[in-house]
């Protein structure tokens, strides 16, 4: 039996990040692996847990806690039943351990830091496909992470219809 791996999935709850999660579950996650859902909130976000964990990020939050409304209030993250359903299914079908971690700051920097801090074997991230001009002006998170993360990074591209929703 292969060694269980720790796989990070960047999650901003956009259509492309959900596509990345589905891709990871379908193509990368094996029995017994750990999935860490990584969410980066804006620096200006003001939630009860930010004061406690702004420098280090939240503690690892188990799937059962993710399902609770209290979690969404404490971290300012909308409860997303589609994401919860995907995670719940993979935890049952592949016996994957599912946890989440919330950071505050620049997603490019925080995702690269998370790779190190969480000892990720791989990171999966969605790409909105901003195009060359918007990418230069706004900065591509996925390009930065691919160039700077210390583990393999898989970029899952969204299709045109999912990009137009966000």
PyMOL commands that set and color helices and strands:
alter all, ss='L'
color gray80, all
select helices_A, chain A and resi 15-27+50-53+63-66+69-75+81-93+107-117+132-138+141-148+160-163
alter helices_A, ss='H'
color red, helices_A
select strands_A, chain A and resi 6-10+34-41+61-62+97-104+122-127+152-157
alter strands_A, ss='S'
color yellow, strands_A
deselect
rebuild
show_as cartoon
